[in-house]
Amino acid sequence: MTPDTPPPTVSPSHQKYILWAGIAGGLIGALVSFALARTFPPKPAVAPPAPPSEARQFADHVIGKLRAGDRAEFTRLIRPAFAGMTNEQFAEFCQKSVFDNRDQFAKSNGGAVEIEFARETVLSPSLVRLAYADKYARGCLIWVLVVYNTPEGWQVLAFSFDSETTGFRALQ
């Protein structure tokens, strides 16, 4: 093009067709976008898990002593649950009923794999029941702690354990 020639122009009848083509293209694009948005909806954002409660943190600490093999500290932490026993009765109970049974269960069911948290049941704001599964190669023990929030802090109010054959009622 030279500077003397005028720029090309679209005739008025063609301008109308271009306008309608633009409108039609916009509408078709909007419909396709709407259909795709309905067909493939975005995934909802997953809320991060809530941090463990104070009761669970305390129970995890107690079970952590059992997991680590710190029997003296574990028995000290569960002692409030057996206030009706003398110190001698409690020591005998822990040795024979808790530790010897756990050792025997480990021998007959393979080595311990891990202790995992199973369930937390809030009975009241200051009373919480927590269950843990002590997993072995061929079975598990269910440990149940009921913890109570005293003015001095959390303490074990009740303690029990069962094998998986009788312990699943504890998880309900």
MDTraj code that builds the backbone (N, CA, C; nanometers):
import mdtraj as md
import numpy as np

residues = "MET THR PRO ASP THR PRO PRO PRO THR VAL SER PRO SER HIS GLN LYS TYR ILE LEU TRP ALA GLY ILE ALA GLY GLY LEU ILE GLY ALA LEU VAL SER PHE ALA LEU ALA ARG THR PHE PRO PRO LYS PRO ALA VAL ALA PRO PRO ALA PRO PRO SER GLU ALA ARG GLN PHE ALA ASP HIS VAL ILE GLY LYS LEU ARG ALA GLY ASP ARG ALA GLU PHE THR ARG LEU ILE ARG PRO ALA PHE ALA GLY MET THR ASN GLU GLN PHE ALA GLU PHE CYS GLN LYS SER VAL PHE ASP ASN ARG ASP GLN PHE ALA LYS SER ASN GLY GLY ALA VAL GLU ILE GLU PHE ALA ARG GLU THR VAL LEU SER PRO SER LEU VAL ARG LEU ALA TYR ALA ASP LYS TYR ALA ARG GLY CYS LEU ILE TRP VAL LEU VAL VAL TYR ASN THR PRO GLU GLY TRP GLN VAL LEU ALA PHE SER PHE ASP SER GLU THR THR GLY PHE ARG ALA LEU GLN".split()
xyz = np.array([
    [0.0819, -0.1163, 0.0000],
    [0.0000, 0.0000, 0.0000],
    [0.0875, 0.1242, 0.0000],
    [0.0388, 0.2132, -0.0714],
    [0.1095, 0.3413, -0.0761],
    [0.0340, 0.4394, 0.0117],
    [0.0983, 0.5477, 0.0466],
    [0.0310, 0.6428, 0.1351],
    [-0.0906, 0.7070, 0.0682],
    [-0.1010, 0.7008, -0.0606],
    [-0.2121, 0.7660, -0.1297],
    [-0.3373, 0.6796, -0.1362],
    [-0.3239, 0.5513, -0.1155],
    [-0.4418, 0.4642, -0.1280],
    [-0.5153, 0.4584, 0.0056],
    [-0.6444, 0.4622, 0.0022],
    [-0.7207, 0.4557, 0.1275],
    [-0.7201, 0.3124, 0.1826],
    [-0.7343, 0.2981, 0.3135],
    [-0.7380, 0.1636, 0.3712],
    [-0.8635, 0.0913, 0.3254],
    [-0.8539, -0.0430, 0.3224],
    [-0.9726, -0.1178, 0.2779],
    [-1.0831, -0.1061, 0.3827],
    [-1.2033, -0.1022, 0.3392],
    [-1.3182, -0.0911, 0.4292],
    [-1.4111, -0.2078, 0.4024],
    [-1.4898, -0.2390, 0.5048],
    [-1.5876, -0.3464, 0.4933],
    [-1.7206, -0.2807, 0.4626],
    [-1.7879, -0.3404, 0.3709],
    [-1.9166, -0.2813, 0.3327],
    [-2.0136, -0.2921, 0.4505],
    [-2.1092, -0.2022, 0.4595],
    [-2.2038, -0.2032, 0.5713],
    [-2.2813, -0.3344, 0.5817],
    [-2.3092, -0.3996, 0.4727],
    [-2.3835, -0.5254, 0.4803],
    [-2.2974, -0.6359, 0.5414],
    [-2.1651, -0.6323, 0.5190],
    [-2.0756, -0.7320, 0.5775],
    [-2.0508, -0.7045, 0.7261],
    [-2.0561, -0.5778, 0.7668],
    [-2.0362, -0.5441, 0.9075],
    [-2.1426, -0.6100, 0.9946],
    [-2.2648, -0.6182, 0.9428],
    [-2.3731, -0.6787, 1.0178],
    [-2.3444, -0.8280, 1.0412],
    [-2.2919, -0.8966, 0.9391],
    [-2.2621, -1.0390, 0.9515],
    [-2.1468, -1.0627, 1.0501],
    [-2.0496, -0.9756, 1.0494],
    [-1.9366, -0.9884, 1.1418],
    [-1.9846, -0.9690, 1.2856],
    [-2.0731, -0.8732, 1.3079],
    [-2.1292, -0.8493, 1.4393],
    [-2.2053, -0.9727, 1.4893],
    [-2.2908, -1.0297, 1.4043],
    [-2.3675, -1.1488, 1.4427],
    [-2.2772, -1.2704, 1.4652],
    [-2.1724, -1.2830, 1.3885],
    [-2.0783, -1.3933, 1.4079],
    [-2.0073, -1.3805, 1.5435],
    [-1.9709, -1.2581, 1.5813],
    [-1.9069, -1.2349, 1.7110],
    [-1.9999, -1.2678, 1.8270],
    [-2.1250, -1.2261, 1.8148],
    [-2.2229, -1.2545, 1.9206],
    [-2.2463, -1.4049, 1.9307],
    [-2.2633, -1.4717, 1.8160],
    [-2.2866, -1.6166, 1.8158],
    [-2.1663, -1.6906, 1.8746],
    [-2.0457, -1.6506, 1.8388],
    [-1.9248, -1.7142, 1.8922],
    [-1.9141, -1.6962, 2.0430],
    [-1.9478, -1.5792, 2.0921],
    [-1.9445, -1.5546, 2.2364],
    [-2.0460, -1.6401, 2.3105],
    [-2.1680, -1.6497, 2.2551],
    [-2.2713, -1.7325, 2.3184],
    [-2.2342, -1.8803, 2.3168],
    [-2.1834, -1.9284, 2.2060],
    [-2.1429, -2.0694, 2.1972],
    [-2.0279, -2.0979, 2.2944],
    [-1.9325, -2.0082, 2.3034],
    [-1.8215, -2.0240, 2.3982],
    [-1.8704, -2.0267, 2.5425],
    [-1.9679, -1.9405, 2.5746],
    [-2.0220, -1.9386, 2.7100],
    [-2.0948, -2.0687, 2.7408],
    [-2.1724, -2.1202, 2.6454],
    [-2.2441, -2.2457, 2.6662],
    [-2.1477, -2.3628, 2.6840],
    [-2.0437, -2.3698, 2.6035],
    [-1.9453, -2.4781, 2.6153],
    [-1.8727, -2.4684, 2.7498],
    [-1.8364, -2.3469, 2.7897],
    [-1.7695, -2.3276, 2.9181],
    [-1.8607, -2.3695, 3.0335],
    [-1.9890, -2.3337, 3.0278],
    [-2.0857, -2.3715, 3.1304],
    [-2.1004, -2.5238, 3.1369],
    [-2.1113, -2.5884, 3.0201],
    [-2.1280, -2.7341, 3.0160],
    [-2.0041, -2.8047, 3.0719],
    [-1.8855, -2.7569, 3.0384],
    [-1.7633, -2.8181, 3.0901],
    [-1.7504, -2.7979, 3.2412],
    [-1.7907, -2.6819, 3.2908],
    [-1.7839, -2.6560, 3.4347],
    [-1.8790, -2.7484, 3.5107],
    [-1.9945, -2.7801, 3.4512],
    [-2.0887, -2.8714, 3.5159],
    [-2.0430, -3.0163, 3.5045],
    [-1.9780, -3.0500, 3.3956],
    [-1.9316, -3.1865, 3.3752],
    [-1.8120, -3.2178, 3.4637],
    [-1.7203, -3.1258, 3.4769],
    [-1.5979, -3.1438, 3.5557],
    [-1.5921, -3.0383, 3.6651],
    [-1.6702, -3.0552, 3.7736],
    [-1.6698, -2.9536, 3.8791],
    [-1.5358, -2.9523, 3.9518],
    [-1.4961, -2.8377, 4.0048],
    [-1.3693, -2.8324, 4.0786],
    [-1.3808, -2.9116, 4.2075],
    [-1.2702, -2.9690, 4.2503],
    [-1.2688, -3.0462, 4.3741],
    [-1.2771, -2.9493, 4.4918],
    [-1.3621, -2.9828, 4.5901],
    [-1.3709, -2.8937, 4.7064],
    [-1.2420, -2.8985, 4.7868],
    [-1.2107, -2.7889, 4.8501],
    [-1.0905, -2.7817, 4.9325],
    [-1.1093, -2.8686, 5.0561],
    [-1.0089, -2.9472, 5.0878],
    [-1.0137, -3.0353, 5.2038],
    [-0.9581, -2.9585, 5.3228],
    [-1.0346, -2.9562, 5.4293],
    [-0.9902, -2.8879, 5.5497],
    [-0.8758, -2.9667, 5.6138],
    [-0.7771, -2.8983, 5.6664],
    [-0.6684, -2.9706, 5.7315],
    [-0.7215, -3.0403, 5.8567],
    [-0.6628, -3.1534, 5.8926],
    [-0.7106, -3.2248, 6.0119],
    [-0.6916, -3.1395, 6.1371],
    [-0.7849, -3.1541, 6.2284],
    [-0.7773, -3.0791, 6.3537],
    [-0.6612, -3.1320, 6.4375],
    [-0.5965, -3.0437, 6.5109],
    [-0.4875, -3.0918, 6.5968],
    [-0.5440, -3.1816, 6.7071],
    [-0.4637, -3.2744, 6.7571],
    [-0.5119, -3.3638, 6.8628],
    [-0.5550, -3.2850, 6.9870],
    [-0.6567, -3.3350, 7.0543],
    [-0.7047, -3.2702, 7.1759],
    [-0.6020, -3.2859, 7.2870],
    [-0.6199, -3.2088, 7.3947],
    [-0.5298, -3.2210, 7.5090],
    [-0.5368, -3.3612, 7.5688],
    [-0.6584, -3.4154, 7.5735],
    [-0.6757, -3.5503, 7.6281],
    [-0.5993, -3.6516, 7.5439],
    [-0.6074, -3.6376, 7.4126],
    [-0.5365, -3.7319, 7.3253],
    [-0.3858, -3.7164, 7.3399],
    [-0.3394, -3.5937, 7.3518],
    [-0.1961, -3.5734, 7.3691],
    [-0.1474, -3.6412, 7.4975],
    [-0.2269, -3.6304, 7.6046],
    [-0.1894, -3.6963, 7.7297],
    [-0.1920, -3.8485, 7.7130],
    [-0.2987, -3.9012, 7.6515],
    [-0.3084, -4.0466, 7.6313],
    [-0.1966, -4.0959, 7.5394],
    [-0.1631, -4.0189, 7.4369],
    [-0.0503, -4.0562, 7.3500],
    [0.0796, -4.0632, 7.4305],
    [0.0948, -3.9714, 7.5252],
    [0.2134, -3.9720, 7.6117],
    [0.2167, -4.0997, 7.6961],
    [0.1016, -4.1364, 7.7529],
    [0.0940, -4.2579, 7.8364],
    [0.1255, -4.3811, 7.7522],
    [0.0596, -4.3943, 7.6366],
    [0.0828, -4.5099, 7.5499],
    [0.2251, -4.5076, 7.4936],
    [0.2795, -4.3890, 7.4743],
    [0.4181, -4.3775, 7.4286],
    [0.5155, -4.4397, 7.5274],
    [0.4858, -4.4298, 7.6566],
    [0.5711, -4.4944, 7.7579],
    [0.5634, -4.6459, 7.7454],
    [0.4432, -4.6986, 7.7182],
    [0.4281, -4.8427, 7.6960],
    [0.5045, -4.8845, 7.5708],
    [0.4899, -4.8059, 7.4634],
    [0.5567, -4.8357, 7.3362],
    [0.7083, -4.8360, 7.3529],
    [0.7594, -4.7417, 7.4331],
    [0.9045, -4.7297, 7.4515],
    [0.9591, -4.8316, 7.5505],
    [0.8696, -4.9036, 7.6195],
    [0.9152, -5.0033, 7.7154],
    [0.9486, -4.9448, 7.8521],
    [0.9071, -4.8210, 7.8778],
    [0.9322, -4.7567, 8.0068],
    [0.8213, -4.7982, 8.1028],
    [0.8349, -4.9188, 8.1581],
    [0.7287, -4.9773, 8.2410],
    [0.7064, -4.8991, 8.3703],
    [0.8118, -4.8484, 8.4304],
    [0.7984, -4.7757, 8.5568],
    [0.7164, -4.6482, 8.5369],
    [0.7456, -4.5745, 8.4320],
    [0.6726, -4.4498, 8.4062],
    [0.5294, -4.4788, 8.3623],
    [0.5109, -4.5845, 8.2840],
    [0.3763, -4.6227, 8.2421],
    [0.2910, -4.6587, 8.3635],
    [0.3438, -4.7379, 8.4535],
    [0.2663, -4.7751, 8.5727],
    [0.2399, -4.6545, 8.6618],
    [0.3331, -4.5602, 8.6687],
    [0.3104, -4.4387, 8.7467],
    [0.1949, -4.3582, 8.6872],
    [0.1865, -4.3527, 8.5544],
    [0.0823, -4.2735, 8.4887],
    [-0.0564, -4.3376, 8.4985],
    [-0.0638, -4.4714, 8.5015],
    [-0.1952, -4.5360, 8.5110],
    [-0.2352, -4.5634, 8.6565],
    [-0.1490, -4.5356, 8.7512],
    [-0.1775, -4.5636, 8.8921],
    [-0.3072, -4.5009, 8.9420],
    [-0.3438, -4.3769, 8.9063],
    [-0.4694, -4.3188, 8.9576],
    [-0.5936, -4.3998, 8.9201],
    [-0.5877, -4.4803, 8.8175],
    [-0.7026, -4.5609, 8.7770],
    [-0.7283, -4.6760, 8.8738],
    [-0.6328, -4.7061, 8.9599],
    [-0.6443, -4.8187, 9.0524],
    [-0.6273, -4.7710, 9.1958],
    [-0.7020, -4.6692, 9.2319],
    [-0.6895, -4.6091, 9.3650],
    [-0.7305, -4.7060, 9.4752],
    [-0.8151, -4.8035, 9.4453],
    [-0.8611, -4.8997, 9.5458],
    [-0.7601, -5.0077, 9.5788],
    [-0.6513, -5.0168, 9.5051],
    [-0.5502, -5.1198, 9.5301],
    [-0.4368, -5.0629, 9.6144],
    [-0.3772, -5.1505, 9.6930],
    [-0.2546, -5.1105, 9.7630],
    [-0.1408, -5.1080, 9.6611],
    [-0.0294, -5.0510, 9.7001],
    [0.0855, -5.0446, 9.6081],
    [0.1337, -5.1844, 9.5701],
    [0.1300, -5.2778, 9.6654],
    [0.1745, -5.4149, 9.6359],
    [0.0779, -5.4831, 9.5380],
    [-0.0531, -5.4675, 9.5625],
    [-0.1519, -5.5255, 9.4717],
    [-0.1394, -5.4660, 9.3315],
    [-0.1177, -5.3356, 9.3251],
    [-0.1052, -5.2693, 9.1956],
    [0.0200, -5.3169, 9.1218],
    [0.1321, -5.3296, 9.1933],
    [0.2561, -5.3764, 9.1306],
    [0.2381, -5.5180, 9.0769],
    [0.1711, -5.6041, 9.1545],
    [0.1470, -5.7414, 9.1102],
    [0.0516, -5.7441, 8.9904],
    [-0.0526, -5.6616, 8.9940],
    [-0.1465, -5.6527, 8.8818],
    [-0.0741, -5.6106, 8.7541],
    [0.0080, -5.5071, 8.7643],
    [0.0788, -5.4584, 8.6450],
    [0.1726, -5.5655, 8.5899],
    [0.2458, -5.6307, 8.6777],
    [0.3415, -5.7298, 8.6300],
    [0.2708, -5.8508, 8.5685],
    [0.1735, -5.9073, 8.6404],
    [0.1098, -6.0307, 8.5941],
    [0.0040, -6.0055, 8.4873],
    [-0.0832, -5.9092, 8.5098],
    [-0.1959, -5.8900, 8.4188],
    [-0.1593, -5.8087, 8.2954],
    [-0.0770, -5.7088, 8.3134],
    [-0.0480, -5.6204, 8.2003],
    [0.0765, -5.6664, 8.1249],
    [0.1908, -5.6623, 8.1901],
    [0.3166, -5.6853, 8.1193],
    [0.3381, -5.8317, 8.0812],
    [0.3105, -5.9242, 8.1729],
    [0.3282, -6.0659, 8.1392],
    [0.2310, -6.1098, 8.0296],
    [0.1050, -6.0647, 8.0387],
    [0.0075, -6.0981, 7.9337],
    [0.0483, -6.0399, 7.7990],
    [0.0976, -5.9152, 7.7992],
    [0.1410, -5.8540, 7.6739],
    [0.2606, -5.9293, 7.6152],
    [0.3554, -5.9673, 7.7014],
    [0.4712, -6.0435, 7.6536],
    [0.4291, -6.1785, 7.5971],
    [0.3370, -6.2464, 7.6652],
    [0.2880, -6.3762, 7.6180],
    [0.2127, -6.3606, 7.4863],
    [0.1312, -6.2557, 7.4738],
    [0.0581, -6.2308, 7.3497],
    [0.1558, -6.2057, 7.2345],
    [0.2626, -6.1335, 7.2633],
    [0.3637, -6.1060, 7.1607],
    [0.4317, -6.2346, 7.1154],
    [0.4599, -6.3250, 7.2092],
    [0.5238, -6.4519, 7.1725],
    [0.4320, -6.5383, 7.0871],
    [0.3049, -6.5432, 7.1207],
    [0.2133, -6.6317, 7.0476],
    [0.1585, -6.5698, 6.9192],
    [0.1694, -6.4397, 6.9013],
    [0.1124, -6.3748, 6.7830],
    [0.2145, -6.2998, 6.6989],
    [0.3386, -6.3281, 6.7151],
    [0.4415, -6.2600, 6.6375],
    [0.4824, -6.1315, 6.7073],
    [0.5874, -6.0728, 6.6601],
    [0.6401, -5.9518, 6.7221],
    [0.5474, -5.8332, 6.7080],
    [0.5639, -5.7377, 6.7992],
    [0.4836, -5.6156, 6.7949],
    [0.5182, -5.5343, 6.6706],
    [0.4155, -5.4852, 6.6039],
    [0.4355, -5.4035, 6.4842],
    [0.4337, -5.2568, 6.5227],
    [0.3243, -5.2128, 6.5838],
    [0.3122, -5.0747, 6.6281],
    [0.1869, -5.0609, 6.7140],
    [0.1782, -4.9507, 6.7840],
    [0.0565, -4.9153, 6.8570],
    [-0.0013, -4.7947, 6.7862],
    [-0.1243, -4.8098, 6.7389],
    [-0.1850, -4.6980, 6.6656],
    [-0.3129, -4.6514, 6.7341],
    [-0.3388, -4.5229, 6.7208],
    [-0.4593, -4.4631, 6.7762],
    [-0.5805, -4.5181, 6.7022],
    [-0.6869, -4.5524, 6.7752],
    [-0.8060, -4.6084, 6.7129],
    [-0.9259, -4.5140, 6.7227],
    [-0.9561, -4.4633, 6.8421],
    [-1.0773, -4.3827, 6.8563],
    [-1.0702, -4.2950, 6.9811],
    [-1.1329, -4.1783, 6.9682],
    [-1.1483, -4.0862, 7.0803],
    [-1.2968, -4.0586, 7.0963],
    [-1.3487, -4.0812, 7.2152],
    [-1.4894, -4.0555, 7.2443],
    [-1.4968, -3.9549, 7.3580],
    [-1.5525, -3.8389, 7.3285],
    [-1.5667, -3.7359, 7.4310],
    [-1.6936, -3.7658, 7.5090],
    [-1.6776, -3.8006, 7.6357],
    [-1.7913, -3.8311, 7.7217],
    [-1.8465, -3.7038, 7.7861],
    [-1.7591, -3.6107, 7.8158],
    [-1.7939, -3.4772, 7.8652],
    [-1.6715, -3.3901, 7.8384],
    [-1.6806, -3.2598, 7.8574],
    [-1.5615, -3.1770, 7.8304],
    [-1.4386, -3.2158, 7.9122],
    [-1.4596, -3.2781, 8.0280],
    [-1.3450, -3.3139, 8.1113],
    [-1.3241, -3.4648, 8.1231],
    [-1.3987, -3.5443, 8.0446],
    [-1.3874, -3.6895, 8.0519],
    [-1.3858, -3.7466, 7.9097],
    [-1.2766, -3.8151, 7.8758],
    [-1.2573, -3.8636, 7.7387],
    [-1.2082, -4.0080, 7.7429],
    [-1.2665, -4.0914, 7.6548],
    [-1.2228, -4.2315, 7.6416],
    [-1.1433, -4.2444, 7.5120],
    [-1.0266, -4.3049, 7.5201],
    [-0.9401, -4.3226, 7.4033],
    [-0.9026, -4.4691, 7.3901],
    [-0.9026, -4.5185, 7.2679],
    [-0.8682, -4.6584, 7.2418],
    [-0.7499, -4.6638, 7.1455],
    [-0.6633, -4.7607, 7.1683],
    [-0.5449, -4.7824, 7.0863],
    [-0.5373, -4.9293, 7.0485],
    [-0.4864, -4.9573, 6.9295],
    [-0.4663, -5.0944, 6.8832],
    [-0.3164, -5.1242, 6.8876],
    [-0.2802, -5.2215, 6.9682],
    [-0.1417, -5.2678, 6.9790],
    [-0.1287, -5.3827, 6.8789],
    [-0.0749, -5.3528, 6.7600],
    [-0.0772, -5.4474, 6.6484],
    [0.0423, -5.5426, 6.6515],
    [0.0090, -5.6702, 6.6217],
    [0.1097, -5.7765, 6.6113],
    [0.0929, -5.8425, 6.4753],
    [0.1814, -5.9336, 6.4435],
    [0.1776, -5.9983, 6.3124],
    [0.0464, -6.0751, 6.2901],
    [-0.0080, -6.1382, 6.3949],
    [-0.1292, -6.2196, 6.3794],
    [-0.2394, -6.1819, 6.4774],
    [-0.2481, -6.0596, 6.5194],
    [-0.3533, -6.0184, 6.6113],
    [-0.3243, -5.8813, 6.6685],
    [-0.4092, -5.8402, 6.7614],
    [-0.3856, -5.7109, 6.8260],
    [-0.4479, -5.7096, 6.9647],
    [-0.3972, -5.6207, 7.0468],
    [-0.4540, -5.5920, 7.1780],
    [-0.5197, -5.4552, 7.1704],
    [-0.6316, -5.4383, 7.2379],
    [-0.7006, -5.3099, 7.2416],
    [-0.6763, -5.2494, 7.3794],
    [-0.6117, -5.1323, 7.3828],
    [-0.5857, -5.0606, 7.5072],
    [-0.6872, -4.9482, 7.5165],
    [-0.7560, -4.9359, 7.6290],
    [-0.8560, -4.8303, 7.6488],
    [-0.8178, -4.7497, 7.7726],
    [-0.8106, -4.6195, 7.7543],
    [-0.7829, -4.5273, 7.8643],
    [-0.9005, -4.4303, 7.8750],
    [-0.9485, -4.4087, 7.9946],
    [-1.0448, -4.3013, 8.0201],
    [-0.9678, -4.1979, 8.1003],
    [-0.9572, -4.0778, 8.0440],
    [-0.8797, -3.9736, 8.1099],
    [-0.9728, -3.8625, 8.1575],
    [-0.9342, -3.8019, 8.2691],
    [-1.0149, -3.7007, 8.3356],
    [-0.9287, -3.5769, 8.3567],
    [-0.9873, -3.4599, 8.3297],
    [-0.9145, -3.3344, 8.3447],
    [-0.9361, -3.2804, 8.4856],
    [-0.8356, -3.2978, 8.5705],
    [-0.8408, -3.2471, 8.7073],
    [-0.7809, -3.1067, 8.7107],
    [-0.7928, -3.0365, 8.8211],
    [-0.7268, -2.9047, 8.8295],
    [-0.5748, -2.9129, 8.8110],
    [-0.5158, -3.0283, 8.8422],
    [-0.3707, -3.0456, 8.8242],
    [-0.3344, -3.0890, 8.6833],
    [-0.4317, -3.1230, 8.6012],
    [-0.4056, -3.1685, 8.4648],
    [-0.4743, -3.3014, 8.4395],
    [-0.4493, -3.3587, 8.3249],
    [-0.5131, -3.4842, 8.2852],
    [-0.4538, -3.6003, 8.3641],
    [-0.5396, -3.6970, 8.4000],
    [-0.4934, -3.8194, 8.4648],
    [-0.5803, -3.9349, 8.4177],
    [-0.5256, -4.0555, 8.4282],
    [-0.5971, -4.1761, 8.3876],
    [-0.6987, -4.2099, 8.4956],
    [-0.8257, -4.2157, 8.4565],
    [-0.9327, -4.2482, 8.5501],
    [-0.9683, -4.3967, 8.5439],
    [-0.9578, -4.4559, 8.4236],
    [-0.9851, -4.5984, 8.4059],
    [-0.8920, -4.6520, 8.2981],
    [-0.8570, -4.7800, 8.3092],
    [-0.7624, -4.8429, 8.2174],
    [-0.8026, -4.9878, 8.1979],
    [-0.7997, -5.0337, 8.0730],
    [-0.8241, -5.1753, 8.0460],
    [-0.7581, -5.2141, 7.9146],
    [-0.7426, -5.3454, 7.8945],
    [-0.6950, -5.3957, 7.7656],
    [-0.7529, -5.5338, 7.7441],
    [-0.7748, -5.5666, 7.6184],
    [-0.8298, -5.6961, 7.5783],
    [-0.7668, -5.7363, 7.4462],
    [-0.7766, -5.8668, 7.4151],
    [-0.7337, -5.9113, 7.2826],
    [-0.8406, -5.8724, 7.1818],
    [-0.8074, -5.8853, 7.0543],
    [-0.9023, -5.8426, 6.9506],
    [-1.0313, -5.9235, 6.9516],
    [-1.0295, -6.0445, 7.0049],
    [-1.1504, -6.1266, 7.0040],
    [-1.2561, -6.0727, 7.0988],
    [-1.2131, -6.0136, 7.2103],
    [-1.3097, -5.9574, 7.3046],
    [-1.3024, -5.8062, 7.3126],
    [-1.2005, -5.7469, 7.2565],
    [-1.1783, -5.6045, 7.2741],
    [-1.2534, -5.5120, 7.1815],
    [-1.3152, -5.5638, 7.0754],
    [-1.3785, -5.4731, 6.9803],
    [-1.5014, -5.4042, 7.0380],
    [-1.5604, -5.4596, 7.1421],
    [-1.6712, -5.3883, 7.2059],
    [-1.6209, -5.2600, 7.2698],
    [-1.4945, -5.2539, 7.3035],
    [-1.4370, -5.1324, 7.3616],
    [-1.4279, -5.0192, 7.2607],
    [-1.4301, -5.0527, 7.1330],
    [-1.4191, -4.9499, 7.0298],
    [-1.5542, -4.8903, 6.9928],
    [-1.6621, -4.9489, 7.0402],
    [-1.7946, -4.8990, 7.0042],
    [-1.8289, -4.7731, 7.0785],
])
top = md.Topology()
chain = top.add_chain()
for i, resn in enumerate(residues, 1):
    res = top.add_residue(resn, chain, resSeq=i)
    for name in ("N", "CA", "C"):
        top.add_atom(name, md.element.get_by_symbol(name[0]), res)
traj = md.Trajectory(xyz[None], top)
